[in-house]
Each structure stands twice: as C-alpha cells, then as structure tokens.
Amino acid sequence: MSLVQSVNLFYANDQDIASVQFLYSNGDKRQLNNLEAIKFMELVETESKRTDIDFTDPDGVRQYVANTYFH
C-alpha cells in the first residue's frame, strides 16, 4: 500500500469547497469528489485539535488524515 506523500488543496473562485488531491509515494494521484473533500476537511479540523499527537504544521495534519482515513 502506498502512503500519501502530499496533499494539494485547490480553491476555485466560484466554489466554497476545496478540491483535494493526494499524491502517493508510488507516483499515483487521487482527486476526491466533493463529498469526500468535505469529509476530509472536517476530519482535518477535528484531528488538528488532538492533544495526543503533536502536529507542528497544517500539512502534517492533512497527511495524517489522508493516510488514516483515505486509502
């Protein structure tokens, strides 16, 4: 199983929902649909408040959520 190496967020001027794209360690890419993107952003918000994990930057939270909840 390849892990998510990076998470890209794209905002269009006419959309409130971010487009979310994962880049995997094997070079594959995955674009989330709108419902998945909403769930992803909700999980990022929730997980960023955890006290048992020290997230030093927002990218770390996004990568953690991607690898934990979106395989």
C-alpha positions as CSV (number, residue, x, y, z in Angstrom):
1,M,0.0,0.0,0.0
2,S,1.4,3.4,-1.0
3,L,1.2,6.2,1.5
4,V,0.0,9.7,0.7
5,Q,3.2,11.8,0.3
6,S,1.5,15.2,-0.1
7,V,-2.0,16.8,-0.1
8,N,-2.9,19.6,-2.5
9,L,-5.8,21.9,-1.9
10,F,-7.2,24.0,-4.8
11,Y,-9.8,26.7,-4.4
12,A,-11.8,28.0,-7.4
13,N,-13.1,31.5,-7.2
14,D,-16.7,30.3,-7.7
15,Q,-16.6,27.4,-5.2
16,D,-16.6,27.2,-1.5
17,I,-15.4,23.6,-1.5
18,A,-11.7,22.9,-1.9
19,S,-10.6,20.4,-4.5
20,V,-8.4,17.9,-2.7
21,Q,-5.8,15.9,-4.5
22,F,-3.5,13.2,-3.0
23,L,-0.1,12.4,-4.4
24,Y,1.1,8.9,-3.3
25,S,4.6,7.7,-2.8
26,N,4.4,5.5,-5.9
27,G,3.5,8.5,-8.1
28,D,-0.2,7.8,-8.3
29,K,-2.7,10.7,-7.8
30,R,-6.2,10.7,-6.5
31,Q,-8.8,13.6,-6.7
32,L,-11.5,13.5,-4.1
33,N,-15.1,14.2,-5.1
34,N,-17.0,17.0,-3.4
35,L,-18.5,14.8,-0.6
36,E,-15.1,13.2,0.1
37,A,-13.4,16.7,0.1
38,I,-16.0,18.0,2.7
39,K,-15.4,14.9,4.9
40,F,-11.6,15.3,4.5
41,M,-11.7,19.0,5.6
42,E,-14.0,18.1,8.6
43,L,-11.6,15.4,9.7
44,V,-8.6,17.8,9.3
45,E,-10.4,20.3,11.6
46,T,-11.2,17.6,14.2
47,E,-7.8,15.8,14.1
48,S,-5.9,19.1,14.4
49,K,-7.3,19.5,17.9
50,R,-6.0,16.2,19.2
51,T,-3.7,16.5,22.2
52,D,-2.1,13.1,21.9
53,I,-0.4,13.9,18.6
54,D,1.8,17.0,18.1
55,F,1.1,18.4,14.7
56,T,3.6,21.1,14.0
57,D,2.1,22.2,10.7
58,P,-1.2,22.0,8.8
59,D,0.4,19.8,6.1
60,G,1.2,17.2,8.8
61,V,-2.5,17.1,9.8
62,R,-3.6,16.7,6.2
63,Q,-1.1,14.0,5.5
64,Y,-2.1,12.1,8.7
65,V,-5.8,12.3,7.8
66,A,-5.2,11.2,4.3
67,N,-3.2,8.2,5.3
68,T,-5.5,7.3,8.2
69,Y,-9.0,7.7,6.6
70,F,-8.5,7.8,2.8
71,H,-6.6,4.8,1.5
